[in-house]
Amino acid sequence: MAEYELFGEIAVRLGFAQKADVDKALAAQAEADRKGERRKLIGLILLESGALDTTQLILILKEMDGQRRVKS
């Protein structure tokens, strides 16, 4: 188990995105890697696809920051 909850896991847990949305974003990252292209962050991919809005993106990032502060 990861030490911290991943961005996509938080997005799904909070009900902001579906697992399928996260899977598509991860596939887009993998495709960029395969092509040797610079990959986008999963949050940006989800934002650009319309799966997340800006407020949701910020809330997920705050949640991630809070998890890191608690475990530090």
C-alpha positions as CSV (number, residue, x, y, z in Angstrom):
1,M,0.0,0.0,0.0
2,A,1.3,3.5,-0.9
3,E,2.4,5.7,2.0
4,Y,0.1,8.4,0.7
5,E,-3.2,8.2,-1.2
6,L,-2.7,8.9,-4.9
7,F,-4.4,11.8,-6.7
8,G,-6.7,9.6,-8.6
9,E,-7.7,7.6,-5.5
10,I,-8.6,10.8,-3.7
11,A,-10.6,12.0,-6.7
12,V,-12.6,8.8,-6.8
13,R,-13.0,8.7,-3.0
14,L,-14.4,12.2,-2.9
15,G,-16.8,11.4,-5.7
16,F,-15.2,14.0,-8.0
17,A,-14.2,11.5,-10.7
18,Q,-15.1,8.0,-11.8
19,K,-12.4,5.2,-11.7
20,A,-12.8,5.1,-15.5
21,D,-11.8,8.8,-15.8
22,V,-8.7,8.1,-13.7
23,D,-7.9,5.0,-15.8
24,K,-8.1,7.1,-19.0
25,A,-5.9,9.8,-17.5
26,L,-3.3,7.1,-16.5
27,A,-3.5,5.6,-20.0
28,A,-2.8,9.1,-21.5
29,Q,0.3,9.4,-19.2
30,A,1.5,5.9,-20.3
31,E,1.0,6.8,-24.0
32,A,3.0,10.0,-23.5
33,D,5.8,8.0,-21.9
34,R,5.7,5.4,-24.7
35,K,6.0,8.2,-27.3
36,G,8.8,9.9,-25.3
37,E,6.7,13.0,-24.8
38,R,6.5,15.1,-21.7
39,R,3.6,13.7,-19.7
40,K,1.0,15.9,-18.0
41,L,0.0,15.5,-14.4
42,I,-3.1,13.4,-13.9
43,G,-5.0,16.4,-12.3
44,L,-4.4,18.5,-15.4
45,I,-5.5,15.7,-17.7
46,L,-8.7,15.2,-15.6
47,L,-9.3,19.0,-15.6
48,E,-8.8,19.3,-19.4
49,S,-11.1,16.4,-20.0
50,G,-13.9,17.9,-17.9
51,A,-13.8,15.1,-15.4
52,L,-12.8,17.6,-12.7
53,D,-13.4,21.3,-12.2
54,T,-10.9,23.8,-10.8
55,T,-12.4,23.8,-7.3
56,Q,-12.3,20.0,-7.2
57,L,-8.7,19.9,-8.4
58,I,-7.7,22.4,-5.6
59,L,-9.6,20.4,-3.0
60,I,-7.8,17.2,-4.0
61,L,-4.4,18.9,-3.8
62,K,-5.3,20.3,-0.4
63,E,-6.2,16.8,0.8
64,M,-2.9,15.4,-0.5
65,D,-1.0,18.2,1.3
66,G,-2.9,17.5,4.5
67,Q,-2.0,13.8,4.3
68,R,1.7,14.6,3.9
69,R,1.6,17.0,6.8
70,V,0.0,14.5,9.1
71,K,2.5,11.7,8.2
72,S,5.6,13.9,8.3
